[in-house]
Amino acid sequence: MPDGKNRSGAESLVEVFVASGVDVCFANPGTSEMHFVAALDSNPEMRCVLGLFEGVVTGAADGYGRMARKPAATLTHLGPGLGNGLANLHNAKKARTPVVNVIGDHATYHRKYDAPLTSDVEGVARPMSNWIRISQSADSVGHDGAEAVQAALSPPGQVASLILPADTAWNVTSAVANPREPLKPIGVDHQAVLEVAKVLKKDPNAVFLINGFLSESRMSKLGKISRKTGAKIISDTFVARTERGAGRVEAQRLPYFGEQASEVLAGTRNLVLISSQPPVTFFAYPDKPNWLTPEGCDTHELIGRDGDIDGALDALCQELEADSEKPTLVEFERPNKPNGVLDPQKIGQSLGHYFPDNAIVVDEGGMSGAGSSISTRTAAPHDWLMLTGGSIGYGMPAATGAAIACPDRRVINLQADGSAMYTIQALWTQAREGLDVTTIIFSNKKYAILQVEFARVGAHNPGPKAMSMLDLTNPNLGWVDLAKGLGVEAWRATTSDEFNSALAESLSTPGPSLIEAVI
């Protein structure tokens, strides 16, 4: 990093970002961010990626951070611009993804005039941020940026938001800021390890509930413990990233609907939490339970979200003398190509048949994605990213960010049609950047999950006005035209044969493409 060189505050910020390993910025800037944009342009080590909507910018940073295991920067314009991106920052925060937001603001001396775009930027940022700082001068900007990156990398990952008033970006500084060492995870509580080991030795029907990054190494350790003790491995319903497929240990996924989740956990007397919490339903429903831990079940925390997960699993393996155990691994199996009428199960079967090596799947398939999850569980090893925060419109942006993080891997986006319309602008970014993304649109022309939830919450006997709020026809969405208009090759499939042909071509052709699967 230059020592004592006069440069703008924005340039000092980009310098410390690059020195800290943050070399991608997803941006949708405005007037107050122009000096930061100029600074991005002046540093050849920083890659700049334009998103046409802030929800694409923040969602791409989420997908990037989950795969790269380090933060990207985002650049948004004042409170309203940040507000447009909050939904996907919510998902990133729930996923514990490292993200560094740079949010432009009016010059410090201009705020008092209450200009049209003046807002409480800090107030807008706070709900979706783990860390917030407002830079006070050009001299402090670089140091603030170093601390923002450090905060984002704090285990297991955080959303850090740095608010950059325009004058702190354009004023000149000679201050030097150096990268800060990431904080270490909270250490292993050996008493907790001993207590969990004692429970597992006595109860062969104990259950692990795990969240976070389900890496191959972590799951292997859990698999050894499971083989030694008989304990079952269950993951939370929505997990940020799972390394799955043939040759890996598999976790059973806790079902979304509370009744089904209760059946899976029924009879459990000891629930061991790993980077998770006692399970609850997504929503409250009239006359239905929302607390899913069975009555009489004891919960035991092996390690918390901010803790050393790998160290805790190593310690538990040693305490149980399970290191030499051979865990049960998923065996490779490729399903046959389907034929006939197209439905979600046939889509999954086709995907499993053509599934490429080392793929990344971004799953926002909603009610239609289960077939793909089932049919690819025995495929070649791959990564699976999920909608952790439940805020829809994450799939296309996250696929964009994942493809930038891993340019040598094919990204497959399983995408419900309703949620796709929230952030369809991501297709334009995929085309602009030449990203290898295959988007599969489950085109059922409705908000299917809401039609199910309508009855579950007790809102019975819906009339035509209510049902029209859950319907995506009149007019129909023209997915092929929409994709091509954004620079992405596209096909429409109404039969299994048509889908097979389109999928094979998409997976073998560089660049982004989209398949509308009519179901």
C-alpha positions in Angstrom: 0.0 0.0 0.0 1.4 3.5 -0.9 3.0 5.2 2.1 1.9 8.8 2.7 0.8 9.3 -1.0 -1.8 12.0 -1.4 -5.0 10.5 -2.9 -8.7 10.7 -2.4 -10.4 9.1 0.6 -12.2 6.8 -1.9 -8.9 5.7 -3.4 -7.5 4.9 0.1 -10.6 2.8 0.7 -10.2 0.8 -2.5 -6.5 0.3 -1.7 -7.2 -1.2 1.7 -10.0 -3.4 0.3 -7.7 -4.9 -2.3 -4.9 -5.3 0.3 -7.5 -7.1 2.5 -8.5 -9.5 -0.3 -11.7 -7.8 -1.3 -11.2 -7.5 -5.1 -14.8 -7.6 -6.4 -17.3 -4.8 -6.1 -21.0 -5.2 -7.2 -22.3 -1.8 -7.8 -25.3 0.4 -8.6 -23.9 3.9 -8.0 -25.3 7.4 -8.0 -24.0 10.9 -7.9 -22.6 10.7 -4.3 -20.6 7.6 -5.2 -18.8 9.0 -8.3 -15.5 9.4 -6.6 -15.6 5.9 -5.4 -16.5 4.7 -8.9 -13.4 6.6 -10.2 -11.3 5.0 -7.5 -12.6 1.5 -8.5 -11.5 2.4 -12.1 -8.1 3.5 -11.1 -7.2 0.3 -9.3 -6.5 -2.6 -11.8 -6.8 -5.2 -9.1 -10.5 -4.4 -8.3 -13.1 -6.0 -10.5 -16.3 -3.9 -10.9 -19.6 -5.6 -11.7 -22.7 -3.5 -12.6 -26.1 -4.5 -11.4 -29.2 -2.8 -12.8 -31.0 -3.1 -9.5 -29.7 -3.0 -5.9 -31.3 -6.3 -5.1 -29.1 -7.9 -7.8 -26.0 -6.2 -6.3 -26.6 -7.4 -2.7 -27.8 -10.9 -3.8 -24.7 -11.3 -6.0 -22.5 -10.4 -3.0 -24.3 -13.1 -1.0 -23.7 -15.8 -3.6 -20.1 -14.6 -4.1 -19.3 -14.6 -0.3 -20.8 -18.1 0.2 -18.6 -19.6 -2.5 -15.4 -17.5 -2.1 -15.5 -17.6 1.7 -14.5 -13.9 1.7 -16.5 -10.7 1.2 -17.2 -8.8 -2.0 -18.0 -5.1 -1.7 -21.3 -3.6 -2.7 -21.9 0.0 -3.7 -25.3 1.5 -3.4 -26.7 5.1 -3.5 -27.9 6.6 -0.3 -30.8 5.3 1.8 -33.3 4.6 -1.1 -30.7 2.7 -3.1 -29.7 0.6 0.0 -33.3 0.1 0.7 -33.8 -1.5 -2.7 -31.1 -4.1 -1.7 -32.2 -4.9 1.8 -34.2 -8.1 1.0 -31.1 -9.9 -0.2 -28.9 -8.5 2.6 -31.5 -10.1 4.9 -30.7 -13.4 3.3 -27.0 -12.8 3.5 -27.2 -12.0 7.2 -29.2 -15.2 7.9 -26.7 -17.2 5.8 -23.8 -15.5 7.8 -22.2 -14.5 4.6 -19.3 -12.0 4.7 -20.4 -8.8 2.9 -19.0 -5.3 3.0 -21.5 -2.6 1.9 -20.3 0.8 0.9 -23.2 3.2 1.0 -22.9 6.7 -0.4 -24.3 9.6 1.5 -24.6 13.4 1.0 -21.5 15.4 1.9 -21.4 16.0 5.6 -22.1 19.7 5.3 -25.0 19.1 2.9 -27.1 16.9 5.2 -28.6 19.8 7.1 -30.4 21.1 4.0 -32.7 18.1 3.8 -32.3 17.6 0.1 -34.8 15.3 -1.8 -32.6 12.2 -1.3 -31.6 12.9 2.3 -32.5 10.1 4.6 -31.4 8.2 7.7 -29.0 5.9 6.0 -27.8 4.4 9.2 -31.4 3.7 10.2 -32.0 2.0 6.9 -28.9 -0.1 7.2 -29.1 -1.2 10.8 -31.7 -4.0 10.6 -29.7 -5.9 8.0 -26.2 -5.1 9.3 -24.1 -6.7 12.0 -21.6 -3.8 11.9 -22.1 -0.1 10.9 -19.7 2.8 10.7 -20.1 6.4 9.3 -16.8 7.7 8.0 -16.1 11.2 9.4 -13.2 12.4 7.2 -11.0 11.3 4.3 -8.3 10.5 6.9 -10.5 7.9 8.6 -11.9 6.2 5.5 -9.1 3.7 4.9 -9.1 2.7 8.6 -12.9 2.3 8.6 -12.6 0.1 5.5 -10.1 -2.2 7.1 -12.3 -2.6 10.1 -15.3 -3.2 7.9 -13.5 -6.1 6.2 -12.4 -7.4 9.6 -16.0 -7.3 10.8 -17.3 -9.1 7.7 -14.8 -11.9 8.3 -15.7 -12.3 11.9 -16.8 -15.9 12.4 -18.9 -17.2 10.9 -19.4 -14.2 8.6 -21.2 -10.8 8.9 -22.7 -8.0 6.9 -20.7 -4.9 7.5 -22.0 -1.5 6.3 -19.7 1.5 5.8 -21.5 4.8 5.1 -19.3 7.1 3.0 -20.3 10.8 2.9 -19.4 12.3 -0.5 -16.8 14.7 0.9 -14.9 12.0 2.8 -14.6 10.2 -0.6 -13.4 13.2 -2.6 -11.2 15.0 0.0 -7.4 14.2 -0.2 -5.6 12.2 2.5 -2.1 10.9 3.1 -3.3 8.6 5.9 -2.1 5.0 5.6 -4.4 2.1 6.6 -3.4 -1.5 6.8 -5.5 -4.7 6.7 -6.6 -6.1 10.0 -6.4 -9.7 11.0 -9.8 -11.5 11.0 -11.0 -12.3 14.5 -10.8 -16.0 15.5 -13.9 -18.1 16.3 -14.9 -18.6 19.9 -12.9 -21.6 21.2 -14.2 -25.0 22.0 -15.9 -25.5 25.3 -14.4 -28.8 26.4 -17.0 -29.3 29.1 -19.7 -29.1 26.4 -17.8 -31.7 24.4 -17.7 -34.0 27.4 -21.4 -33.6 28.1 -22.4 -34.2 24.5 -20.1 -37.3 24.3 -21.8 -38.6 27.5 -25.2 -38.1 26.0 -24.3 -39.9 22.7 -22.9 -42.9 24.6 -26.2 -43.3 26.4 -28.7 -42.5 23.7 -28.2 -44.2 20.3 -31.2 -42.2 18.9 -29.9 -38.8 19.6 -30.1 -36.2 16.8 -27.6 -33.6 15.5 -29.1 -30.4 14.1 -26.6 -28.5 12.1 -26.6 -25.2 10.2 -24.0 -23.0 8.5 -21.5 -24.3 5.9 -22.0 -28.1 5.6 -18.5 -28.7 4.2 -17.3 -32.2 3.2 -14.8 -32.3 6.0 -17.4 -31.3 8.7 -19.9 -33.8 7.4 -17.3 -36.5 7.3 -16.5 -36.0 11.0 -20.2 -36.1 11.8 -20.6 -39.2 9.7 -17.9 -40.9 11.8 -19.6 -39.9 15.0 -22.9 -41.1 13.6 -21.4 -44.5 12.7 -19.9 -44.8 16.2 -23.0 -43.7 18.2 -26.0 -44.2 16.0 -26.9 -40.5 16.2 -28.9 -39.1 13.2 -27.7 -36.1 11.3 -30.3 -33.5 10.3 -29.7 -30.1 8.8 -31.9 -27.0 9.2 -34.4 -26.5 6.5 -32.4 -23.8 4.7 -28.6 -24.0 4.9 -26.3 -21.4 3.3 -24.0 -24.0 1.6 -23.8 -27.7 1.5 -21.1 -29.8 -0.2 -23.1 -32.8 -1.3 -23.3 -35.6 -3.9 -21.5 -39.0 -4.4 -18.7 -39.8 -2.0 -19.9 -37.5 0.7 -21.9 -37.8 3.9 -25.5 -36.7 3.7 -27.6 -34.9 6.2 -31.4 -35.3 6.2 -33.0 -32.0 5.7 -35.6 -30.9 8.2 -38.9 -30.4 6.3 -40.4 -26.9 5.8 -43.9 -27.7 7.0 -44.1 -28.0 10.8 -46.2 -31.1 10.8 -43.7 -33.0 8.7 -40.8 -31.6 10.8 -42.5 -32.8 14.0 -42.8 -36.3 12.5 -39.1 -36.4 11.7 -38.1 -35.3 15.2 -40.8 -37.4 17.0 -39.3 -39.5 19.8 -36.1 -37.5 20.0 -34.9 -37.4 23.6 -31.6 -35.5 23.0 -31.0 -32.8 20.3 -27.4 -31.7 19.8 -27.1 -28.3 18.2 -24.2 -27.4 15.9 -24.2 -23.7 14.8 -28.0 -23.9 15.1 -30.9 -23.3 17.4 -34.0 -25.3 18.6 -36.2 -25.6 15.5 -39.3 -23.5 15.0 -41.8 -23.2 12.2 -41.3 -20.5 9.5 -44.6 -18.8 10.6 -47.2 -19.1 13.3 -50.4 -20.8 12.3 -53.7 -20.9 14.1 -54.1 -23.9 16.4 -50.8 -25.4 15.2 -47.5 -25.8 17.2 -44.6 -23.4 16.3 -42.0 -24.9 18.7 -40.8 -28.2 17.0 -38.5 -29.7 19.7 -40.5 -32.7 21.1 -41.8 -32.5 24.6 -39.4 -34.0 27.0 -36.4 -33.6 24.7 -33.2 -32.1 26.1 -31.2 -29.8 23.9 -27.4 -29.6 24.1 -25.2 -27.0 22.3 -21.9 -28.5 21.1 -20.8 -25.2 19.5 -22.6 -21.9 18.7 -22.7 -19.9 15.5 -19.6 -17.9 16.4 -17.6 -20.9 17.5 -14.9 -23.1 16.2 -17.1 -25.8 14.5 -14.3 -27.8 13.1 -12.4 -27.8 16.4 -15.5 -28.9 18.3 -16.1 -31.8 15.9 -12.5 -32.8 16.1 -12.7 -32.8 19.9 -15.9 -34.8 19.9 -14.5 -37.4 17.5 -11.4 -37.8 19.7 -13.5 -38.1 22.9 -15.7 -40.8 21.3 -12.7 -42.5 19.6 -14.5 -42.2 16.3 -11.7 -41.1 14.0 -11.2 -44.5 12.6 -14.8 -45.1 11.8 -15.9 -45.3 8.1 -18.9 -43.0 7.6 -21.7 -43.9 5.3 -21.2 -42.2 1.9 -23.6 -41.4 -0.9 -23.0 -43.7 -3.8 -22.9 -42.4 -7.4 -26.0 -43.1 -9.5 -27.1 -41.3 -12.7 -30.9 -41.5 -13.4 -32.1 -42.3 -16.9 -33.4 -39.5 -19.2 -37.1 -38.9 -18.6 -39.7 -38.8 -21.3 -43.4 -37.8 -21.6 -45.2 -34.9 -19.9 -42.9 -32.4 -18.1 -43.3 -32.0 -14.4 -40.9 -31.0 -11.5 -39.9 -34.6 -10.9 -39.0 -35.1 -14.6 -37.0 -31.9 -14.6 -35.1 -33.2 -11.6 -34.5 -36.5 -13.3 -33.2 -34.8 -16.4 -30.9 -32.6 -14.4 -29.6 -35.6 -12.5 -28.9 -37.4 -15.9 -27.0 -34.5 -17.4 -25.5 -33.1 -14.2 -22.0 -31.8 -14.7 -19.0 -32.4 -12.4 -18.3 -29.8 -9.7 -21.4 -27.8 -10.4 -22.9 -25.1 -8.1 -26.7 -25.2 -7.6 -28.5 -22.1 -6.4 -31.9 -23.3 -5.3 -34.9 -20.9 -5.4 -37.2 -23.5 -6.9 -39.9 -23.0 -4.3 -42.6 -25.7 -4.4 -41.1 -27.2 -7.6 -37.5 -27.7 -6.6 -37.8 -30.9 -4.5 -37.5 -33.2 -7.5 -34.2 -31.7 -8.5 -32.9 -32.0 -4.9 -33.8 -35.7 -4.8 -32.6 -36.6 -8.3 -29.2 -35.0 -7.8 -28.3 -36.3 -4.3 -26.3 -39.2 -6.0 -24.8 -37.0 -8.7 -21.1 -36.0 -8.9 -19.9 -33.9 -6.0 -21.3 -30.3 -6.0 -22.4 -27.4 -3.9 -26.0 -26.4 -3.1 -26.9 -22.9 -2.0 -30.3 -22.2 -0.4 -32.7 -19.3 0.4 -31.7 -18.9 4.0 -33.7 -15.8 4.9 -36.9 -16.6 3.0 -36.8 -13.3 1.2 -37.5 -14.2 -2.5 -35.6 -12.8 -5.4 -32.3 -14.3 -4.3 -31.7 -17.0 -6.9 -30.7 -15.1 -10.0 -28.4 -12.7 -8.2 -26.8 -15.4 -6.0 -26.1 -17.4 -9.1 -24.4 -14.4 -10.6 -22.2 -13.9 -7.6 -21.4 -17.6 -7.3 -20.3 -17.7 -11.0 -17.9 -14.8 -10.5 -16.5 -16.4 -7.4 -16.0 -19.7 -9.3 -15.5 -19.0 -13.0 -14.4 -22.6 -13.7 -17.6 -24.1 -12.5 -21.1 -24.4 -14.1 -23.8 -22.7 -12.0 -27.3 -24.0 -12.2 -30.1 -21.8 -10.9 -33.3 -23.6 -10.0 -35.8 -20.7 -10.1 -39.5 -20.3 -9.4 -41.1 -18.0 -11.8 -42.7 -15.7 -9.3 -39.6 -14.9 -7.4 -37.6 -14.6 -10.6 -39.4 -11.5 -11.5 -38.1 -9.7 -8.4 -34.5 -9.6 -9.7 -34.7 -10.6 -13.4 -32.2 -7.8 -14.1 -29.5 -10.3 -13.0 -29.7 -12.0 -16.4 -28.3 -8.8 -18.0 -25.3 -8.9 -15.6 -24.7 -12.5 -16.5 -24.7 -11.7 -20.2 -22.5 -8.7 -19.7 -19.9 -10.7 -17.7 -20.2 -13.8 -19.9 -21.0 -16.1 -16.9 -21.6 -19.8 -17.2 -25.1 -19.9 -15.6 -28.0 -22.2 -16.6 -31.3 -20.8 -15.3 -34.2 -23.3 -15.1 -37.5 -21.5 -14.7 -40.2 -23.6 -13.1 -43.1 -22.0 -15.0 -46.3 -22.9 -13.2 -47.6 -19.3 -13.5 -48.5 -18.8 -9.9 -47.2 -18.2 -6.4 -47.7 -21.9 -5.5 -46.4 -21.7 -2.0 -48.9 -18.9 -1.1 -51.8 -21.0 -2.5 -50.7 -23.7 0.0 -50.2 -21.2 2.8 -53.6 -19.6 2.2 -55.3 -22.7 3.6 -52.7 -23.4 6.3 -53.2 -20.0 8.0 -56.9 -20.6 8.1 -58.0 -18.2 5.4 -60.6 -20.5 3.9 -63.0 -20.2 0.9 -60.9 -17.8 -1.2 -62.8 -16.0 -3.9 -61.6 -14.9 -7.4 -60.2 -11.6 -6.1 -58.0 -13.3 -3.5 -56.8 -16.0 -5.9 -56.0 -13.5 -8.6 -53.4 -12.1 -6.1 -51.6 -15.5 -6.3 -51.8 -16.0 -10.1 -49.2 -15.0 -12.7 -51.4 -15.1 -15.8 -53.3 -12.4 -17.6 -50.8 -11.6 -19.1 -48.5 -14.7 -19.2 -44.8 -14.0 -18.6 -42.8 -14.5 -21.9 -39.7 -16.0 -20.4 -37.9 -16.6 -23.7 -38.5 -13.0 -24.9 -37.6 -11.6 -21.5 -34.3 -13.5 -21.4 -33.3 -12.7 -25.0 -34.2 -9.1 -24.4 -31.6 -9.1 -21.6 -28.9 -10.8 -23.8 -29.4 -14.4 -22.7 -30.1 -17.4 -24.9 -33.3 -19.1 -24.0 -35.6 -22.1 -24.8 -39.1 -23.0 -23.9 -39.8 -26.7 -23.0 -43.2 -28.3 -22.7 -42.2 -31.9 -22.8 -39.4 -34.0 -21.3 -37.7 -34.4 -24.6 -37.7 -30.7 -25.3 -36.3 -30.1 -21.8 -33.6 -32.8 -22.2 -32.4 -31.2 -25.5 -32.4 -27.6 -24.1 -30.6 -28.7 -20.9 -27.9 -30.6 -22.8 -27.2 -27.6 -25.0 -27.2 -25.1 -22.2 -24.7 -27.1 -20.1 -22.4 -27.6 -23.0 -22.4 -24.0 -24.2 -20.3 -21.2 -22.5 -22.1 -18.2 -21.2 -25.6 -17.8 -19.6 -28.8 -19.3 -20.9 -32.3 -19.9 -19.6 -34.9 -22.7 -20.0 -38.5 -22.0 -19.4 -39.9 -25.4 -18.1 -43.7 -25.2 -18.5 -45.2 -27.3 -15.7 
